[in-house]
Amino acid sequence: MMIAACVLMTAALCFYIFSLPSQVEAGEEKTRLTFLRERKETVYENLRDLNFEFKAGKLPEADYEGMRASLEDEAAALLGEIEALESLSALPQAVRR
């Protein structure tokens, strides 16, 4: 009797785990601009964490300088691309007026 209950429970669990819902909702479609803004926030957060760890004495100055320069370069590239995309998206609105 116990084996039958275990088999039934295992079958029900497998069905629950592997069955697909009847209707799947698609998530929000991300644009390149949305991705870049999210990435910018991540880079800024990494810069804050890096600064904190350096001040806490966990990183040598040479490593800190190298990582900071890399993150700042990435942030500058992201900001440049964001600005370019925003100016392109604003251009059609100005032409309509």
Summary of the structure (lengths in Angstrom):
residues: 97
radius of gyration: 25.1
end to end distance: 78.0
largest distance: 78.0
contacts: 190
relative contact order: 0.09
helix: 79%
strand: 0%
